[in-house]
Amino acid sequence: MQQKNIIIIGSGVAGLAAAVRLSAAGHKVAVLEANGYVGGKLTVQHLGRYRFDMGPSVFTLPALIEELTRISGSRRKFEYLSLDKICNYFYEDGTRLTAYTDKTRFAEEVAAKLGEDKQSVYDQLKYSATAYELTSEIFMERSLHRLSTFLNLKTAKAILNIGKLKMSKTMNELNSARFKNKKTVQLFNRFATYNGSDPYQAPAIINIIAHLEHNIGAFAPKGGMYDITRHLYEISLELGAVYHLNTKVKQVKTLNDKAVGVITEQGEFPADIVVSDVDIKQLYTKLLDKRYYPEKILSQEKSLSALIFYWGIKKEFKELGLHNILFSANGEEEFKTMFGEKKPYHDPTTYINITSKVTPGDAPEGCENWFVMANMPHNSSGEPVQYVQEMRKHIIAKINRVLKTDIEAFIEVEDVLDPYLIEQRTGSSGGSLYGNSSNNKYAAFLRHANSSSRIKDLYFCGGSVHPGGGIPLGLLSAKIVSEMIAGKTS
Ligand SMILES: Cc1cc2nc3c(=O)[nH]c(=O)nc-3n(C[C@H](O)[C@H](O)[C@H](O)COP(=O)(O)OP(=O)(O)OC[C@H]3O[C@@H](n4cnc5c(N)ncnc54)[C@H](O)[C@@H]3O)c2cc1C
């Protein structure tokens, strides 16, 4: 193996995972991060006596973190809990339902509360498992831009079984055909938001996301989601990766269409290879010469963003768990408004994440740390969003209606994050959480590849490139990039 000087721009979860893999492979790795902290969207803050994860809250596929620990050879442990409840669901008409990890219990609960046949639930979970088995290796674990991905038995099997994937249907069409009750459809449709998409447009195969929690399992890092960032950062340091914080890259330097380093306000950093964990649109518009701009890929629709309130709550709500969803009374209108009109919806599906339910130290005794999130359209204006206070009223009204409380009276401390702030803090275009949306059948093919076809030795990882947004896919993007680099340097 030839040792290379590698610069990684950005320390989001994918940048950190790339730092672990490339350092473990024996390269000299420097990570340049614009913020004064690592982690990008996967960060943390303390407000008074409360601790809050600022971004992701749903944790799946812990095996991907374990693989990184193993590769690093570190003795550090990444500890997590297996959850027996995936989520508590609340509907405006008073219906309440718990999604248990145990499939039989979940099917019984759906049958009892929503009047479905248990078999429909099993069929739905079987569909998502089959879709995952047929496609995950091709669409998630490999580059879609290499012929070798398509010339193997797995791909042939997927093509032969394409009918099972129901590619001509949308998620909502498949789920509506399967279930009698609109509430069950809404429950399964909501997995589209796990990659910021619209179930009324996204292909049925996006139901694959439910497979992760319902078939593989729901988990929670013992010290909160920020433990993922902390762990990857620490094991990469042990391997010798070097971090330069408060170091914003202004330009990727190229010479004869080859990346040769980066330019920052602090000076130049030469490199043999540059790996970018920066939002791909920002990279092309701000850090690279215009002639490289790939118009078609960068004009794809962005995924949803979000408005989040972090509330220290001076009360315990026994009916709530780690993950709770208060559904909109009209899911279809909600998505039409966000994707069609590009506006927030007045009765938003509201997600409440409370890590103090599983990590009691995250809030004082008798209190809870509420992460209250509603999806929002991405913010294409580049200006601060104007709806925060209005949406706060709608969200509070919804919580009060559904939980029959007066939540405002219990808010002890508060902070807020909105699409504009997400873009400011992480460079994510329009504050989108997951890069491009998956609102069409070809979305997987329209994401940017993990290497540049025009600039030698420039690679891309993170939520805005292949295979897509979210922690698991970000981690897999780093794996694909390291394998590509290994192919060139071995
Ligand atoms: C509120 C919220 C909730 C979410 N919920 C979930 C969830 O429950 N589960 C899940 O799996 N995912 C969730 N996501 C998505 C998930 O957080 C992201 O997909 C993932 O963290 C993105 O990681 P990344 O590696 O692409 O980089 P990012 O986290 O986007 O980080 C990019 C980094 O690059 C740095 N950077 C940018 N430009 C430069 C530059 N010019 N020079 C130097 N550094 C630069 C930024 O400062 C930043 O640190 C959520 C996201 C948010 C915001």
The ligand as an SDF file (V2000), in Angstrom:
LIG
                    3D

 53 58  0  0  0  0  0  0  0  0999 V2000
  -32.5770   17.7570   12.9970 C   0  0  0  0  0  0  0  0  0  0  0  0
  -32.0300   16.5560   12.2900 C   0  0  0  0  0  0  0  0  0  0  0  0
  -32.5600   15.3030   12.5320 C   0  0  0  0  0  0  0  0  0  0  0  0
  -32.0460   14.1770   11.8860 C   0  0  0  0  0  0  0  0  0  0  0  0
  -32.5140   12.9470   12.2290 N   0  0  0  0  0  0  0  0  0  0  0  0
  -31.8710   11.8400   11.7920 C   0  0  0  0  0  0  0  0  0  0  0  0
  -32.1100   10.5730   12.3770 C   0  0  0  0  0  0  0  0  0  0  0  0
  -32.9280   10.4620   13.2880 O   0  0  0  0  0  0  0  0  0  0  0  0
  -31.3960    9.4990   11.9410 N   0  0  0  0  0  0  0  0  0  0  0  0
  -30.4500    9.6110   10.9480 C   0  0  0  0  0  0  0  0  0  0  0  0
  -29.8340    8.6040   10.5890 O   0  0  0  0  0  0  0  0  0  0  0  0
  -30.1820   10.8150   10.3880 N   0  0  0  0  0  0  0  0  0  0  0  0
  -30.8420   11.9290   10.8040 C   0  0  0  0  0  0  0  0  0  0  0  0
  -30.5210   13.1600   10.2990 N   0  0  0  0  0  0  0  0  0  0  0  0
  -29.6050   13.2430    9.1570 C   0  0  0  0  0  0  0  0  0  0  0  0
  -28.1560   13.0640    9.5820 C   0  0  0  0  0  0  0  0  0  0  0  0
  -27.8610   13.9410   10.6260 O   0  0  0  0  0  0  0  0  0  0  0  0
  -27.2420   13.3810    8.4320 C   0  0  0  0  0  0  0  0  0  0  0  0
  -27.5880   12.6160    7.2730 O   0  0  0  0  0  0  0  0  0  0  0  0
  -25.7840   13.0920    8.7430 C   0  0  0  0  0  0  0  0  0  0  0  0
  -25.4450   13.4470   10.0570 O   0  0  0  0  0  0  0  0  0  0  0  0
  -24.9680   13.9020    7.7490 C   0  0  0  0  0  0  0  0  0  0  0  0
  -23.6080   13.6580    7.9380 O   0  0  0  0  0  0  0  0  0  0  0  0
  -22.5660   14.1720    6.8830 P   0  0  0  0  0  0  0  0  0  0  0  0
  -21.3500   13.3510    7.0770 O   0  0  0  0  0  0  0  0  0  0  0  0
  -23.1670   14.2290    5.5300 O   0  0  0  0  0  0  0  0  0  0  0  0
  -22.1760   15.6490    7.2900 O   0  0  0  0  0  0  0  0  0  0  0  0
  -22.8190   16.8860    8.0460 P   0  0  0  0  0  0  0  0  0  0  0  0
  -23.3210   16.4800    9.3590 O   0  0  0  0  0  0  0  0  0  0  0  0
  -23.7040   17.6230    7.1350 O   0  0  0  0  0  0  0  0  0  0  0  0
  -21.4960   17.7160    8.3040 O   0  0  0  0  0  0  0  0  0  0  0  0
  -20.7680   18.3630    7.2930 C   0  0  0  0  0  0  0  0  0  0  0  0
  -19.5900   19.0310    7.9700 C   0  0  0  0  0  0  0  0  0  0  0  0
  -18.8180   19.6980    6.9800 O   0  0  0  0  0  0  0  0  0  0  0  0
  -18.3960   20.9300    7.5060 C   0  0  0  0  0  0  0  0  0  0  0  0
  -18.0960   21.8390    6.4060 N   0  0  0  0  0  0  0  0  0  0  0  0
  -18.9700   22.2910    5.4630 C   0  0  0  0  0  0  0  0  0  0  0  0
  -18.3280   23.1240    4.6110 N   0  0  0  0  0  0  0  0  0  0  0  0
  -17.0380   23.1670    5.0210 C   0  0  0  0  0  0  0  0  0  0  0  0
  -15.8850   23.8610    4.5430 C   0  0  0  0  0  0  0  0  0  0  0  0
  -15.9510   24.6630    3.4730 N   0  0  0  0  0  0  0  0  0  0  0  0
  -14.7150   23.7000    5.2090 N   0  0  0  0  0  0  0  0  0  0  0  0
  -14.6280   22.8820    6.2940 C   0  0  0  0  0  0  0  0  0  0  0  0
  -15.7050   22.2210    6.7950 N   0  0  0  0  0  0  0  0  0  0  0  0
  -16.8890   22.3540    6.1650 C   0  0  0  0  0  0  0  0  0  0  0  0
  -19.5740   21.4020    8.3320 C   0  0  0  0  0  0  0  0  0  0  0  0
  -19.1900   22.3920    9.2640 O   0  0  0  0  0  0  0  0  0  0  0  0
  -20.0190   20.1120    8.9770 C   0  0  0  0  0  0  0  0  0  0  0  0
  -19.3730   19.8800   10.1970 O   0  0  0  0  0  0  0  0  0  0  0  0
  -31.0180   14.3210   10.9280 C   0  0  0  0  0  0  0  0  0  0  0  0
  -30.4790   15.5920   10.6640 C   0  0  0  0  0  0  0  0  0  0  0  0
  -30.9610   16.6960   11.3630 C   0  0  0  0  0  0  0  0  0  0  0  0
  -30.3390   18.0470   11.1130 C   0  0  0  0  0  0  0  0  0  0  0  0
  1  2  1  0
  2  3  1  0
  2 52  2  0
  3  4  2  0
  4  5  1  0
  4 50  1  0
  5  6  2  0
  6  7  1  0
  6 13  1  0
  7  8  2  0
  7  9  1  0
  9 10  1  0
 10 11  2  0
 10 12  1  0
 12 13  2  0
 13 14  1  0
 14 15  1  0
 14 50  1  0
 15 16  1  0
 16 17  1  0
 16 18  1  0
 18 19  1  0
 18 20  1  0
 20 21  1  0
 20 22  1  0
 22 23  1  0
 23 24  1  0
 24 25  2  0
 24 26  1  0
 24 27  1  0
 27 28  1  0
 28 29  2  0
 28 30  1  0
 28 31  1  0
 31 32  1  0
 32 33  1  0
 33 34  1  0
 33 48  1  0
 34 35  1  0
 35 36  1  0
 35 46  1  0
 36 37  1  0
 36 45  1  0
 37 38  2  0
 38 39  1  0
 39 40  1  0
 39 45  2  0
 40 41  1  0
 40 42  2  0
 42 43  1  0
 43 44  2  0
 44 45  1  0
 46 47  1  0
 46 48  1  0
 48 49  1  0
 50 51  2  0
 51 52  1  0
 52 53  1  0
M  END
$$$$
